Amino acid sequence: MTTPIPPAATPVSSPRREFAWRLVNSLVLWGVLLAVIFWLPPTGLYVFMNLVGAWAVWEFYRICEAKGLRAYKVWGVIGTVALVSGSWFVFRQSDRLQLSYDFDIFILLVFTLGVFVRQFPQKDNPQGIETMAVTLFGLMYVAWLGNFVTRVNFLYAPSGDGRYFVMLLVAVTKFTDIGAYLVGSTLGRHKLIPRISPKKTWEGTMGGVVFGVGSSLVCLWLLRDVLGKYGFNELHAVALGLLLGTAAVVGDLAESLIKREAGVKDSSTVLPGHGGALDLIDSLLFTAPLLYVYLRLALRS
């Protein structure tokens, strides 16, 4: 008598497994960021921002190379470290707020001039304009936008309360991503922009924004004693949830557009199910500057 072969276990669907890895990586790495901000000396944030920023800008240049576009990658990494260093050494001193803006302008000016100088001896580079443009765009898109996390963190120096707004930033950005997946995978029917991201739906996008608003309200509830000191209330929580949730979706789509143009799936394969550093911070590149501007204008911080 032949012994029947037991049925094979149903494998976990690839999208779910990919999302599980993405969720774990996001929670761990952004948990590391919050741990660095709350439990380590300020130098911990300096090192963390430099490592992630340099890693992400390098990945951006590698994506462009897959498209056949060259870039001065080392020069871009140097510019990234310079921008983060300027914010860390200058911006954290509240009495030097204006100086920090001037320092950013100085770094960008030197970087732009340096790109031209770097191009001068390149006799065999038929893509000189493209190379300079890609190098500059990488610094602005990844390093300059991402560095607003540092700015938010030091916005309320010397009290150190900016770190609580960084917690708000991370929570709204990541829960928007989580909500978009959960709602989109269960209720999604209408494609958002299939040319750029075939899996994203209008239902998932709206669900993500709702999750973003909810996480913003939860942060207010948990941190009211701190955030309330600066006039942050339910109205601001809802407004920021809507703004940051929408910006998170746009930031994700922006990187998807770049990767699709280059014909690559992920910025790298370092993080299972997630890709690389640029995949991890793509939404934050849009939400961090928006939060900083909101705090400066709406709360007059």
C-alpha positions in Angstrom: 0.0 0.0 0.0 1.4 3.3 -1.0 1.6 5.9 1.7 0.0 9.1 0.6 2.3 12.1 0.3 1.1 14.9 2.7 0.2 18.2 0.9 2.9 20.8 0.9 2.5 23.7 3.1 1.1 26.7 1.4 3.9 29.2 0.9 3.6 32.7 2.2 2.9 34.9 -0.8 5.8 36.9 -2.0 4.2 40.3 -1.6 3.4 39.5 2.1 6.8 38.2 2.8 8.3 41.3 1.1 6.1 43.5 3.2 7.0 41.6 6.4 10.7 42.2 5.7 10.0 45.8 4.8 8.1 46.4 8.0 10.8 44.7 10.2 13.6 46.7 8.5 11.7 50.0 8.9 10.9 49.4 12.5 14.4 48.3 13.4 16.3 51.0 11.6 14.0 53.9 12.5 14.0 52.5 16.0 17.7 52.8 15.9 17.4 56.5 14.8 15.1 57.2 17.8 17.4 55.3 20.1 20.3 57.4 18.8 18.4 60.6 19.4 17.1 59.8 22.9 19.8 57.7 24.5 23.1 58.6 22.9 25.2 61.8 23.0 24.6 64.2 20.1 27.6 62.7 18.3 25.5 59.5 17.8 23.0 61.4 15.6 25.9 63.0 13.7 27.4 59.6 12.9 24.1 58.1 12.1 23.0 60.8 9.7 26.4 60.8 7.9 26.3 57.0 7.4 22.7 56.8 6.2 23.0 60.0 4.0 26.3 58.9 2.4 24.9 55.4 1.8 21.7 56.7 0.3 23.4 59.2 -2.0 25.8 56.6 -3.2 22.9 54.3 -4.0 21.2 57.1 -6.0 24.3 57.5 -8.1 24.4 53.7 -8.7 20.8 53.8 -9.9 21.7 56.6 -12.3 24.6 54.6 -13.6 22.2 51.7 -14.4 20.5 54.2 -16.7 23.9 55.0 -18.3 24.4 58.3 -16.5 27.7 59.0 -14.8 28.2 60.9 -11.6 31.0 62.0 -9.3 30.0 59.7 -6.5 32.9 60.5 -4.1 32.3 64.2 -4.5 28.6 63.7 -3.8 29.4 61.8 -0.5 31.8 64.6 0.5 29.0 67.1 -0.1 26.6 65.0 2.0 29.0 64.9 5.0 29.6 68.6 4.7 25.8 69.4 4.8 25.2 67.2 7.8 28.3 68.6 9.5 27.0 72.2 9.0 23.7 71.4 10.6 25.2 69.5 13.5 27.9 72.1 14.4 25.9 75.2 13.6 22.2 74.6 13.6 22.0 73.0 17.0 22.9 76.4 18.5 19.7 78.3 18.5 21.4 81.7 18.5 23.0 80.8 15.2 19.9 80.0 13.2 20.6 82.5 10.4 24.2 81.3 10.2 23.0 77.8 9.5 21.1 79.0 6.4 24.2 80.8 5.2 26.3 77.8 5.8 24.0 75.6 3.7 24.3 78.2 0.9 28.1 78.2 1.2 28.3 74.4 1.1 26.0 74.2 -2.0 28.0 77.0 -3.7 31.3 75.3 -3.1 29.9 71.9 -4.2 28.5 73.4 -7.4 31.8 75.1 -8.2 33.7 71.9 -7.3 31.6 69.9 -9.8 32.7 72.2 -12.6 36.3 72.0 -11.5 36.0 68.2 -11.3 34.8 68.2 -14.9 37.5 70.4 -16.3 40.2 67.6 -16.7 37.7 65.0 -18.1 38.8 64.8 -21.7 37.0 61.5 -22.4 33.6 62.2 -20.8 31.0 62.7 -23.6 28.3 63.3 -20.9 29.9 66.2 -19.1 26.6 68.1 -18.6 24.7 65.0 -17.6 27.4 64.0 -15.1 27.4 67.4 -13.4 23.6 67.5 -13.4 23.3 64.0 -11.8 25.9 64.8 -9.2 24.2 68.0 -8.2 20.7 66.5 -8.2 21.8 63.6 -6.0 23.1 66.1 -3.4 19.9 68.1 -3.5 17.4 65.2 -3.6 19.0 62.9 -1.1 21.4 64.9 1.1 19.8 68.3 1.3 16.3 67.1 1.8 17.2 64.3 4.1 19.3 66.7 6.3 16.0 68.3 7.4 15.8 65.5 9.9 18.8 67.1 11.7 17.2 70.5 11.4 14.0 69.3 13.0 15.9 67.6 15.8 17.8 70.8 16.7 15.0 73.2 16.0 14.2 73.6 19.7 17.8 73.7 21.0 18.9 73.8 23.8 15.8 72.2 25.3 16.1 69.2 23.0 12.4 69.0 22.4 12.9 68.7 18.6 13.6 65.0 19.0 9.9 64.5 19.9 8.9 66.1 16.6 11.4 63.7 14.9 9.4 60.9 16.6 6.2 62.4 15.2 7.8 62.6 11.8 8.9 58.9 11.8 5.6 57.7 13.1 3.4 59.5 10.6 5.7 58.6 7.6 6.0 55.0 8.5 2.4 54.4 9.4 1.4 56.0 6.2 3.4 53.4 4.4 2.0 50.6 6.5 -1.6 51.8 6.1 -1.2 52.2 2.4 -0.1 48.6 2.1 -2.8 47.1 4.4 -5.7 49.0 2.8 -4.3 48.7 -0.7 -3.8 44.9 -0.5 -7.3 44.3 0.9 -9.5 47.0 -0.7 -7.4 48.4 -3.5 -9.2 48.3 -6.9 -8.3 51.5 -8.7 -4.6 52.0 -9.8 -3.0 55.3 -8.7 -0.3 55.7 -11.4 0.4 52.3 -12.8 3.1 53.6 -15.2 5.2 54.5 -12.1 4.1 52.1 -9.5 1.7 49.3 -10.7 0.8 48.1 -7.1 -0.3 51.4 -5.7 -4.0 52.2 -5.6 -6.2 55.1 -4.7 -7.7 53.2 -1.9 -4.3 52.3 -0.5 -3.2 56.0 -0.8 -6.3 57.3 1.1 -5.9 54.5 3.7 -2.3 55.5 4.2 -3.2 59.1 4.7 -5.8 58.1 7.3 -3.2 56.0 9.1 -0.9 59.0 9.0 -3.5 61.3 10.6 -4.3 58.6 13.2 -0.6 58.2 14.2 -0.2 62.0 14.4 -3.2 62.2 16.9 -1.7 59.3 18.9 1.6 61.1 19.1 -0.2 64.2 20.4 -2.0 62.1 23.0 1.2 60.5 24.2 3.4 63.6 24.0 1.0 66.4 24.8 3.0 67.7 27.7 6.0 68.3 25.4 4.3 69.1 22.0 1.6 71.2 23.6 4.2 73.7 24.9 4.7 74.9 21.3 1.0 75.2 20.5 0.7 71.8 18.9 -3.0 70.7 19.3 -5.6 68.4 17.6 -6.0 70.8 14.6 -2.2 70.8 14.0 -2.1 67.1 14.4 -4.8 66.5 11.8 -3.3 69.1 9.4 0.2 67.6 9.7 -1.2 64.0 9.4 -2.8 65.0 6.1 0.3 67.0 4.8 2.9 64.5 5.8 0.8 61.5 4.8 0.3 62.9 1.3 4.0 63.9 1.1 5.0 60.4 2.1 3.1 58.9 -0.8 4.6 61.5 -3.2 8.1 60.7 -1.9 7.6 57.0 -2.4 6.3 57.6 -6.0 9.3 60.0 -6.7 11.8 57.2 -6.0 9.7 54.7 -7.9 9.8 57.0 -10.9 13.6 57.3 -10.7 14.0 53.5 -10.3 11.6 52.7 -13.2 13.4 55.2 -15.5 16.7 53.4 -14.6 15.1 49.9 -14.9 16.0 48.7 -11.4 13.7 47.3 -8.7 15.5 48.5 -5.5 18.3 50.9 -4.8 20.3 47.9 -3.5 19.9 44.5 -2.1 21.4 45.1 1.4 18.1 45.0 3.2 15.9 41.9 2.5 12.5 42.9 1.1 13.4 46.6 1.4 16.3 47.3 -0.9 18.7 49.8 0.5 19.0 53.1 2.4 17.4 55.1 -0.3 14.3 52.8 -0.3 14.2 53.2 3.4 14.2 57.0 3.5 12.5 57.9 0.2 9.3 59.1 1.9 11.2 60.9 4.6 13.0 63.0 2.0 9.7 64.8 1.4 8.1 64.7 4.8 11.1 66.0 6.8 11.4 69.3 4.9 7.6 69.8 5.0 7.5 69.2 8.8 10.3 71.7 9.3 8.6 74.4 7.2 5.3 73.7 9.0 6.9 74.1 12.4 8.6 77.3 11.3 5.5 78.9 9.8 2.4 77.4 11.4 3.8 77.1 14.9 6.3 80.0 14.5 9.1 77.9 16.0 
